[in-house]
Structure formats: structure tokens, C-alpha cells
Amino acid sequence: MAVAPISDQPQSLKKDKKNKNSESAAASVTEKKKQKKRRNEDDDSQLVTPVDAHDERSRKRKKVEQKDPSTNDADEDNDNTDLAKPKRPKRPKDKTAKALAKNSTDDTSVSILEKIHIADISVPYTNPLTDTSLPELSRRGLAYAYQYAQHISLPSDAARRAQQPWKFNKGRQNWIIRNVTEPSVIPDGYLALAMVYIESIMGGARDALRKTCKTTKKRAKAAAKEQVEAAQPKATEPEGSSAPKQVAFAPAERPILDEEKRKRAKKILRVLKGKVQPQDV
């Protein structure tokens, strides 16, 4: 029995099929690599840093400047204009204001006196602000005592709070204490008004005033003693001499002034002790 020859066709088909599978696999791998490469390129294009972008803009700008140099100058001018701070215009000197300020100094005393408020309250004393014969400082200081006289003349605390004729001022109080023994600063006609305030002083200020008055009395007494001694004749020549004796007298103005201060100091002490009322000095 004859044996049929074995055909090689099935083996060739298997080889062809195997080759096709290998080629398709290789093509698939190649395609995947291409896709991956494209994705990497896309990622790189998206991850451009600001420095790279700045460099890119700089390169573009240089290209433009090379084409048109005037553009670069214009840009620099714009940059300088933006960076330059605007200068403030100088304010013109106001000479008028200085002139007015200088003229106002002449009326300073008048304006200060006008600012002093005197309530419409009747008291048995003369308003020192109306007395133009007084020095300006005396008018201001005595006006403070006048306001206090109005203050204590009101019948109740409610009335004082309502009208407020007086407010404590340490500077004015010190002025009165310092000048109450000076007739040239506080004339005799205003001594009773000053005493109204002196009577109200309390504490250390009262003790200091009492001490000042005692010192004033001692000085006046010593000055009077010196005057008496100076008035006595001094023998400058031996006895039997025919030359006339010379008598030296001390100046009279200072002893008189010291005597007036002594009298005032004595009155103040009597008021402080309560022996005399201010209106009776």
C-alpha cells in the first residue's frame, strides 16, 4: 500500500502566522514608544519655567530691537519715566501770614485780657480789667482775685456750678502771693480785693506766705535801724577843731518803701490769723 506523501503546507502556514504575529507585536511596541515620546514632549512643553519664558521673551525682544533700535530707546524712556518720582512743587512763602503774626504781637495783651471771662455778678470791688491805669500783668492777676470774690458771693454750690465765675489757677495764685506786699504792683485801692483771695489760701502756700510776711517785717525793721544809725552825726575831726562836722543821711526812698511793705505784711498776718476781715484792711 502506497503511503501518501506528507504535505509541507501546514508547517509553512504556521511559520507565516508566527512571523505575522511577531511583526504585529514589534509594530505595537514601536507605536507605544512613539506615543510615549510624544507625551514626554508634550509634558516638557507644558513645564516651561518662568526663567525659560523670560529668556524666550528676552530673545524675542532682542530680535525686535535689532530690527528697530528706536523701540529700545522708547522702552527705556518709558521705564525711566515710570521709575522717576514726581517732585512736589515748592510752596510759596506766605509773607502775609508772617506780617499778620508780627502785627498781632502788639495786641497780645489786649487779646489775653479779652479772653478773661467776668461773670455778671455784682461784688463790692472794682473790676481791675476796666482800670487802664494798672499794668497789664496786674490787671490779669487781680482779675483772678475778682473772679474769686464773685465765686464766694454766690449763695450755693449749685449757683457756682451754674455760673462758674472762677476756676483755680496755680500760676495766678502764686502771682498774688508774690506781689501782695508790693504797692507798685498791687495798689492800695486793690489791696482789699487781694486779701479776699489771701484769706482763702490753705496748706503749704499759706505757711509760705506767713513766713514771707515775717521775713519782710524783719527786713523793714533792720532797714529802719540802719537809717537811724546813718542819720546820727559822725565826728571826723578831733575836739577843738574849727572844721564843721559833716552829717551823712541814708537815701529816704528805700526805707519808705520798706515801711510800706512792713505795714502790708502786718495786715496780711492779721488776716491770716483771722483778726481782721479782708474788707477792713
Secondary structure as a PSIPRED ss2 file (coil, helix, strand):
# PSIPRED VFORMAT (PSIPRED V4.0)

   1 M C   1.000  0.000  0.000
   2 A C   1.000  0.000  0.000
   3 V C   1.000  0.000  0.000
   4 A C   1.000  0.000  0.000
   5 P C   1.000  0.000  0.000
   6 I C   1.000  0.000  0.000
   7 S C   1.000  0.000  0.000
   8 D C   1.000  0.000  0.000
   9 Q H   0.000  1.000  0.000
  10 P H   0.000  1.000  0.000
  11 Q H   0.000  1.000  0.000
  12 S H   0.000  1.000  0.000
  13 L H   0.000  1.000  0.000
  14 K H   0.000  1.000  0.000
  15 K H   0.000  1.000  0.000
  16 D H   0.000  1.000  0.000
  17 K H   0.000  1.000  0.000
  18 K H   0.000  1.000  0.000
  19 N H   0.000  1.000  0.000
  20 K H   0.000  1.000  0.000
  21 N H   0.000  1.000  0.000
  22 S H   0.000  1.000  0.000
  23 E H   0.000  1.000  0.000
  24 S H   0.000  1.000  0.000
  25 A H   0.000  1.000  0.000
  26 A H   0.000  1.000  0.000
  27 A H   0.000  1.000  0.000
  28 S H   0.000  1.000  0.000
  29 V H   0.000  1.000  0.000
  30 T H   0.000  1.000  0.000
  31 E H   0.000  1.000  0.000
  32 K H   0.000  1.000  0.000
  33 K H   0.000  1.000  0.000
  34 K H   0.000  1.000  0.000
  35 Q H   0.000  1.000  0.000
  36 K H   0.000  1.000  0.000
  37 K H   0.000  1.000  0.000
  38 R H   0.000  1.000  0.000
  39 R H   0.000  1.000  0.000
  40 N H   0.000  1.000  0.000
  41 E H   0.000  1.000  0.000
  42 D H   0.000  1.000  0.000
  43 D H   0.000  1.000  0.000
  44 D H   0.000  1.000  0.000
  45 S H   0.000  1.000  0.000
  46 Q H   0.000  1.000  0.000
  47 L C   1.000  0.000  0.000
  48 V C   1.000  0.000  0.000
  49 T C   1.000  0.000  0.000
  50 P H   0.000  1.000  0.000
  51 V H   0.000  1.000  0.000
  52 D H   0.000  1.000  0.000
  53 A H   0.000  1.000  0.000
  54 H H   0.000  1.000  0.000
  55 D H   0.000  1.000  0.000
  56 E H   0.000  1.000  0.000
  57 R H   0.000  1.000  0.000
  58 S H   0.000  1.000  0.000
  59 R H   0.000  1.000  0.000
  60 K H   0.000  1.000  0.000
  61 R H   0.000  1.000  0.000
  62 K H   0.000  1.000  0.000
  63 K H   0.000  1.000  0.000
  64 V H   0.000  1.000  0.000
  65 E H   0.000  1.000  0.000
  66 Q H   0.000  1.000  0.000
  67 K H   0.000  1.000  0.000
  68 D C   1.000  0.000  0.000
  69 P H   0.000  1.000  0.000
  70 S H   0.000  1.000  0.000
  71 T H   0.000  1.000  0.000
  72 N H   0.000  1.000  0.000
  73 D H   0.000  1.000  0.000
  74 A H   0.000  1.000  0.000
  75 D H   0.000  1.000  0.000
  76 E H   0.000  1.000  0.000
  77 D H   0.000  1.000  0.000
  78 N H   0.000  1.000  0.000
  79 D H   0.000  1.000  0.000
  80 N H   0.000  1.000  0.000
  81 T H   0.000  1.000  0.000
  82 D H   0.000  1.000  0.000
  83 L H   0.000  1.000  0.000
  84 A C   1.000  0.000  0.000
  85 K C   1.000  0.000  0.000
  86 P C   1.000  0.000  0.000
  87 K C   1.000  0.000  0.000
  88 R C   1.000  0.000  0.000
  89 P C   1.000  0.000  0.000
  90 K C   1.000  0.000  0.000
  91 R C   1.000  0.000  0.000
  92 P C   1.000  0.000  0.000
  93 K C   1.000  0.000  0.000
  94 D C   1.000  0.000  0.000
  95 K H   0.000  1.000  0.000
  96 T H   0.000  1.000  0.000
  97 A H   0.000  1.000  0.000
  98 K H   0.000  1.000  0.000
  99 A H   0.000  1.000  0.000
 100 L H   0.000  1.000  0.000
 101 A H   0.000  1.000  0.000
 102 K H   0.000  1.000  0.000
 103 N H   0.000  1.000  0.000
 104 S H   0.000  1.000  0.000
 105 T H   0.000  1.000  0.000
 106 D H   0.000  1.000  0.000
 107 D H   0.000  1.000  0.000
 108 T H   0.000  1.000  0.000
 109 S H   0.000  1.000  0.000
 110 V H   0.000  1.000  0.000
 111 S H   0.000  1.000  0.000
 112 I H   0.000  1.000  0.000
 113 L H   0.000  1.000  0.000
 114 E H   0.000  1.000  0.000
 115 K H   0.000  1.000  0.000
 116 I C   1.000  0.000  0.000
 117 H C   1.000  0.000  0.000
 118 I C   1.000  0.000  0.000
 119 A C   1.000  0.000  0.000
 120 D C   1.000  0.000  0.000
 121 I C   1.000  0.000  0.000
 122 S C   1.000  0.000  0.000
 123 V C   1.000  0.000  0.000
 124 P C   1.000  0.000  0.000
 125 Y C   1.000  0.000  0.000
 126 T C   1.000  0.000  0.000
 127 N C   1.000  0.000  0.000
 128 P H   0.000  1.000  0.000
 129 L H   0.000  1.000  0.000
 130 T H   0.000  1.000  0.000
 131 D C   1.000  0.000  0.000
 132 T C   1.000  0.000  0.000
 133 S C   1.000  0.000  0.000
 134 L C   1.000  0.000  0.000
 135 P C   1.000  0.000  0.000
 136 E H   0.000  1.000  0.000
 137 L H   0.000  1.000  0.000
 138 S H   0.000  1.000  0.000
 139 R H   0.000  1.000  0.000
 140 R H   0.000  1.000  0.000
 141 G H   0.000  1.000  0.000
 142 L H   0.000  1.000  0.000
 143 A H   0.000  1.000  0.000
 144 Y H   0.000  1.000  0.000
 145 A H   0.000  1.000  0.000
 146 Y H   0.000  1.000  0.000
 147 Q H   0.000  1.000  0.000
 148 Y H   0.000  1.000  0.000
 149 A H   0.000  1.000  0.000
 150 Q H   0.000  1.000  0.000
 151 H H   0.000  1.000  0.000
 152 I H   0.000  1.000  0.000
 153 S H   0.000  1.000  0.000
 154 L C   1.000  0.000  0.000
 155 P C   1.000  0.000  0.000
 156 S C   1.000  0.000  0.000
 157 D H   0.000  1.000  0.000
 158 A H   0.000  1.000  0.000
 159 A H   0.000  1.000  0.000
 160 R H   0.000  1.000  0.000
 161 R H   0.000  1.000  0.000
 162 A H   0.000  1.000  0.000
 163 Q H   0.000  1.000  0.000
 164 Q C   1.000  0.000  0.000
 165 P C   1.000  0.000  0.000
 166 W C   1.000  0.000  0.000
 167 K C   1.000  0.000  0.000
 168 F C   1.000  0.000  0.000
 169 N C   1.000  0.000  0.000
 170 K H   0.000  1.000  0.000
 171 G H   0.000  1.000  0.000
 172 R H   0.000  1.000  0.000
 173 Q H   0.000  1.000  0.000
 174 N H   0.000  1.000  0.000
 175 W H   0.000  1.000  0.000
 176 I H   0.000  1.000  0.000
 177 I H   0.000  1.000  0.000
 178 R H   0.000  1.000  0.000
 179 N H   0.000  1.000  0.000
 180 V C   1.000  0.000  0.000
 181 T C   1.000  0.000  0.000
 182 E C   1.000  0.000  0.000
 183 P C   1.000  0.000  0.000
 184 S C   1.000  0.000  0.000
 185 V C   1.000  0.000  0.000
 186 I C   1.000  0.000  0.000
 187 P C   1.000  0.000  0.000
 188 D H   0.000  1.000  0.000
 189 G H   0.000  1.000  0.000
 190 Y H   0.000  1.000  0.000
 191 L H   0.000  1.000  0.000
 192 A H   0.000  1.000  0.000
 193 L H   0.000  1.000  0.000
 194 A H   0.000  1.000  0.000
 195 M H   0.000  1.000  0.000
 196 V H   0.000  1.000  0.000
 197 Y H   0.000  1.000  0.000
 198 I H   0.000  1.000  0.000
 199 E H   0.000  1.000  0.000
 200 S H   0.000  1.000  0.000
 201 I C   1.000  0.000  0.000
 202 M C   1.000  0.000  0.000
 203 G H   0.000  1.000  0.000
 204 G H   0.000  1.000  0.000
 205 A H   0.000  1.000  0.000
 206 R H   0.000  1.000  0.000
 207 D H   0.000  1.000  0.000
 208 A H   0.000  1.000  0.000
 209 L H   0.000  1.000  0.000
 210 R H   0.000  1.000  0.000
 211 K H   0.000  1.000  0.000
 212 T H   0.000  1.000  0.000
 213 C H   0.000  1.000  0.000
 214 K H   0.000  1.000  0.000
 215 T H   0.000  1.000  0.000
 216 T H   0.000  1.000  0.000
 217 K H   0.000  1.000  0.000
 218 K H   0.000  1.000  0.000
 219 R H   0.000  1.000  0.000
 220 A H   0.000  1.000  0.000
 221 K H   0.000  1.000  0.000
 222 A H   0.000  1.000  0.000
 223 A H   0.000  1.000  0.000
 224 A H   0.000  1.000  0.000
 225 K H   0.000  1.000  0.000
 226 E H   0.000  1.000  0.000
 227 Q H   0.000  1.000  0.000
 228 V H   0.000  1.000  0.000
 229 E H   0.000  1.000  0.000
 230 A H   0.000  1.000  0.000
 231 A H   0.000  1.000  0.000
 232 Q C   1.000  0.000  0.000
 233 P C   1.000  0.000  0.000
 234 K C   1.000  0.000  0.000
 235 A C   1.000  0.000  0.000
 236 T C   1.000  0.000  0.000
 237 E C   1.000  0.000  0.000
 238 P C   1.000  0.000  0.000
 239 E C   1.000  0.000  0.000
 240 G C   1.000  0.000  0.000
 241 S C   1.000  0.000  0.000
 242 S C   1.000  0.000  0.000
 243 A C   1.000  0.000  0.000
 244 P C   1.000  0.000  0.000
 245 K C   1.000  0.000  0.000
 246 Q C   1.000  0.000  0.000
 247 V C   1.000  0.000  0.000
 248 A C   1.000  0.000  0.000
 249 F C   1.000  0.000  0.000
 250 A C   1.000  0.000  0.000
 251 P C   1.000  0.000  0.000
 252 A C   1.000  0.000  0.000
 253 E H   0.000  1.000  0.000
 254 R H   0.000  1.000  0.000
 255 P H   0.000  1.000  0.000
 256 I H   0.000  1.000  0.000
 257 L H   0.000  1.000  0.000
 258 D H   0.000  1.000  0.000
 259 E H   0.000  1.000  0.000
 260 E H   0.000  1.000  0.000
 261 K H   0.000  1.000  0.000
 262 R H   0.000  1.000  0.000
 263 K H   0.000  1.000  0.000
 264 R H   0.000  1.000  0.000
 265 A H   0.000  1.000  0.000
 266 K H   0.000  1.000  0.000
 267 K H   0.000  1.000  0.000
 268 I H   0.000  1.000  0.000
 269 L H   0.000  1.000  0.000
 270 R H   0.000  1.000  0.000
 271 V H   0.000  1.000  0.000
 272 L H   0.000  1.000  0.000
 273 K C   1.000  0.000  0.000
 274 G C   1.000  0.000  0.000
 275 K C   1.000  0.000  0.000
 276 V C   1.000  0.000  0.000
 277 Q C   1.000  0.000  0.000
 278 P H   0.000  1.000  0.000
 279 Q H   0.000  1.000  0.000
 280 D H   0.000  1.000  0.000
 281 V C   1.000  0.000  0.000
